[in-house]
Amino acid sequence: MTKDKLTEQHYWNDYWENLSLPSEIKKNKGNYYLNDILEVFDKYLPQDPNLSILEIGGSPGQYLAYLYRSFGYKIHCLDYSEIGCLKTEANFRLLNIPCKIFKTDLFSEETNLPLFDIVYSLGFIEHFLDTDLVIEKHLKFLKKGGLLLIGLPNFTGINYLFLKVLAPELLLKHNLKVMDIVSWKSFEQKSNLQTVFKEYVGGFEPSVFNRREKKTLNTFILKAMAKLFSILLSNHFKFLRKHNSKYFSGYVMGVYKKSL
């Protein structure tokens, strides 16, 4: 499976190393992109505090904190980054929220977890080439009739045009094909999943390409354009945030029910 990974453990250890804590996701009046992601949670996940939920690749647990406070779920996090797990443990200690953390590799044959009512990942499946296998591993820990939720950024369309100049190395760490929602039919059919929700969300979000890997004139101009778009969309053209398409939306999400 290693050859199918687009990132390695050291990448995520470095990623989480300097994270400031505590970290917790909350709805924010001006954050349309984030609010749309949380709206999918609110609309399609059941209000039942007896349910258990597992986030795969869940460090540092900021979304799990939201789910605990909003739904009362019994929350669990799986991650194979040692630094990520330490940060997650510290984060929940600071937030005074109970959470079970599993430091393990999702693809290891030795990984043996209980079954959960809900399994989800955000920004995870696009780091692998074999999407069908990644989804299969998610479902391994989901109860029959349980809910699977998948979310990932959309780096195609206009977002790709910006990122290929601003952050080409970032693009190399992502499987762009899985960002086309049409490709999801493959794992939907193979795993016999019942589609509850499947859409692009978040509208056009300039922060998706809020990165500049090289300081050149071209990247300076594009970065300035992204800043201008962000100001205009926040102050004068808010209605554009309500429209979604694979050509410009910042995120894509799906909710599925596992067959009985």
N, C-alpha and C positions, 0 to 999 in steps of 0.2 A: 504493500500500500504506500510505502514511502515515496516511490517515484510519482505517485499521483498527487502528492502534497505540493502546494505552491508556497507554503511557509513551513519553517521548522521551529522546534521548541525554543531555540535561542532567540529567535525573532520576537516571540511573545514574551519571553523573560525580559528582554530589553524594553519591549513596549510598555510593560506594566511597572518597570523598575521605579520610575519617577512620578507615578500617579499620586496625586494628592487625595487624602481621605478626610472626612467621609465622602462617599459618592452615592448619590441617590437621584433617581429620575422622578421628576414631577412635571405636571402640566404647567405650561407657561403661556400666558396670553399672546406673547409675540413670537412663539416658536411653533409655527404652523407644521413644520416637518415632523418634529418630535410628537406634537399633539396628535397628528394623524396616526402615528404608530401606536400610541397609547389608546386611541379611539378603537382600533381593531381589537385590542385586548378587551376593552370595556364592552364592546358590542357582541363579541363572539365567544368569550369565555364565561362559563357559568358562575353565578354567585353562590358558592358553596364552600364554607370554611373547612369542611371535612376532606376536601380534595387535596391530593398531593401533586406537586409540579416539579419538573426537572428542567433546568436550563443547561444545554450542552455548549461548552465553550463560554461559560457564564461569568468569568471574572470581569470586573470586581463585584458583581452582584447588584448593580444599580437598578436594573429592571426587576429583579427578584424582590428588591425592597418595595418597589411600587406594587407588585402583585400581592405581597404580604399585607401591605397597608390597605389596599383597595378590596382584596378578595378574602384575606385571612387564610390563604393557602398554606399548607405545610411545604416549605420551599427547600429545594435541593439544587446544588451546583456541581457540574462535572467540568473539570479542566485539567489539562496535562502540564500546564506551566507551573513550575514550583513557585516562582515569584507571584504569579497570578493567584494561586491558591492562598498564599500567605497574605496577599493584599485583600482577598475576599474575606478571609477569616478576621482580619483586623477591621475591615469595613463594617461587617455585621456586629462586631463587638462594640464599635463606636455608635452604631445605630440602635444597639440594644434589640436586635432582631435575631431569633433563633433560625439557624440554617445548617443543614447537613452538607458538608463539602466532600466531594469524591475527587481525590487527585489520581487520575488514571487516564489512560489513552483510550478513547472511544473505540479504536480499531483493534485493541489488544484482545486476544482470545481469553485472556485471564480476567478481563473486566466483567464482573458479575454483580449486577445491581438488582434491587427489587423493581417491580413494575409500578408505573406512575399513571395517574389519571390524565395528566397533561404533560407532553414533552415539547420543548420548543428550542429554537436557536435563532439568534439574530446576528447577521454578519459572520456566518460560519461556513455554510455549504459552498460559498463561492471561492473558498481557499483550496478546493479539491477539484480534480478533473473528473472523477467518477461519481457524478451526482447520485445516480441510482443506488450505489453502494452506501453513500453517506446517509441517504434517507432510510435505507434498510437498517442501518445501525441506530438511527433515531427510534425507529419502530420497535426495535428489539426490546426497549425498556418501556414501551407504552402498552397499557392494558387494552384488551379488545373493547371496542366501542369508545376508546379514549380519543382525545383531541391532540393532533399534531399541528403546531404553528411554526411557520418558516418565514423569516424575514431577511432581507439582504439589500445592500445599496444597489442602485442602478447606475452603472458607469457607461451606458450605451447612449446613443443619440447625441444631443448637444453636450451632455456631460463628458462623453468620450473626446469630442473635439477640443474641449478645454484641457482635459487631463493628459492627453497624449503630448501636449506641450508643457504643461505645468508639472506633471507627476508621472512620467513614463515608467519609472521604477515601481510605483504603486500599482499601476495597471498590470505589471508582470506577476504580481502576487494574487491576482484575481482571475477566476474563470469567467470571462465575459459572456460566454454562451449561455450560462445558467441564468443570466440576467434578462434573457428573452423568455418571457412567461410561457410562450408557446412550447419551449423545450421541456416544460414540466410534465407534459402529457406522458413522457416516457416513464418517469417514476410513479406517476399517478396510476397508470395501467398496470405496471409490474407489481406494485404493492396493493392494488385493488382498493385505492383510497376514495372515499366519498368527499367531493369538494363542497366545502361550506362557504368559503370565500377565497377569491383569488383576483387581485388587482394591483395596479401601480398606485402608490399613495404618496402624499407629501407635496405634490405639485412641483413646480420648478424651484429648486433650492440651491442657490449659488454656493452655500457652504459645503456642498458635496465636493467641489473642487477648490476648497480653501487651503491650498497647499502649493508651495513653490520650491521644487527641488534644486533648480539652478537659477542663479541671478543673472538673467540676460534681459535684453530689451523686450523681447517677445513675451517672456514670462511676466515682466513688470506690467506691460500693457494689458495682458489677459487678467492678471490679478486685480488691476484697477477696474477693468470691466466687470469682474465678478463682484467687486465692492459696490459699484454703481448699481448693478442689477439688484443686489441685496437691499440697498436703500430704497430704490424705486418700488420694489415689490412689497416692502414693509410699509411705505407711506402713501403711495399713489395708485398702485395697481394690485391691491390685495386680492381682488376677484380672481386674478390669474392663479392664485394659490389653490383654488378649488378645482382646477382642471388637471386631469392626469392623463399621461400617455407614456409609452415606452420611449418616446423620443425626447422627453424632458423631465419626467418625474424623478424625484430623488431616491425613491425606495420602492420595493416590491414585496408583497406579503401574501401568504396563503394559509388558510386554515382547513384542516382535513379531519375526517372522522375515520378511525381505523375500523376495518370490517370485524364483525363479531365472529 
